[in-house]
């Protein structure tokens, strides 16, 4: 695993746990903190080109190369996967990291 992939995995794990603590367990944070972007992932050229092809084929609007993760983005992943697949927040972090790293 490259240094960049490891750092991305650590960030995903950190923020997934934080969102879980705030949204599922109920630890309180201010609305400003909850609505602030957590991090932005910049797709590789290959990932971006593949996504552009899919969007063009489907007639969807153009995409940007960066994906900004907000707390609600990660909360959606956690709640959907916990309910549907009975995954833990740790499992969700692993799946999200793998999808961003192209593993």
N, C-alpha and C positions, 0 to 999 in steps of 0.2 A: 504494500500500500504506500503510495507516495505521501509526502508531507502534506500536500494540499488536500488529498483525499482524507487523510487522518484528521486534519483540522476541520474539514467539513463535517465528518462523522461526529466529532466531538461537539461541534456547534449544534448540530441537529439533536443530539442526545440531550445537551444542556437545555435547549429551548423546548424540546418535547416534554422533558420533566417539569420545567417551569410552567408551561401551559397546563399540564396535568394538575399540578399543585394548585394553580389559580382557578381553573375552571371545573375540575372534577371534585377535588377535595374541598375547595372553597376558601383557600387563602386569599385574602383581599389585596388588591392593588388599585391604584387610581385609574380612572378612565383614560387619562393621557398615556399612562404606561401600557395599558391593555391595547390601545389603538395604535401604538407606535410600531413601525416596521422592526422586525427582529434581525433579519439579514437578507441580502440579495444574492441569489445564485446566478452566476453568469454561465450559460450553456456553452459547451464546446462548439466549435464550428460544425462538427458532424451532427451533434444533437440539434443544433439550430436549423441546419439544412433539412434534416429529416422532418422536423416539426413544420417548417415552411411548406414542404411538399404535401404533408397531410392537410394543412390548412388550405392550400391552394386547391387541392383535389376536392375538398369538402365545400369550397366556396366560403370559408370562414375568413374573418378579417385578418390582416397581417398581424404577426406577433413581434414582440421585441425579444432581444436576446437575454435579457435579465428577468428573473423570476423573484419578486419580492415576497417574502414570507411574513405574514402578519400573524398575531396570536390566533385569530379566528381560522386561518388556514390550517394551522396545526391542530387546533381544537376539532375541526371538522374531520380530519384524518383520524384522530384519537377516538372520537365518539362513534364514527362510522365503523371502524375496525374493532372496537371493543364490543359494540352491539352485534355486528354481523359475524365476526370471526372469533370473538372472545380473546382478542389480543390484549396484551398489557401495553403500557406506554413504552416500555423498553422494546417490545416487539415492533411497535409502530415506528420508533426511532430507527431501528435496524432496517425495516423495509424502506423508509423514506431515504435513509442514507444510501442504501443500495440502488435505489432508483435514480438518485442524483449522480452517483458515481458510475452508473452504467454497468453495474455488476450483474 
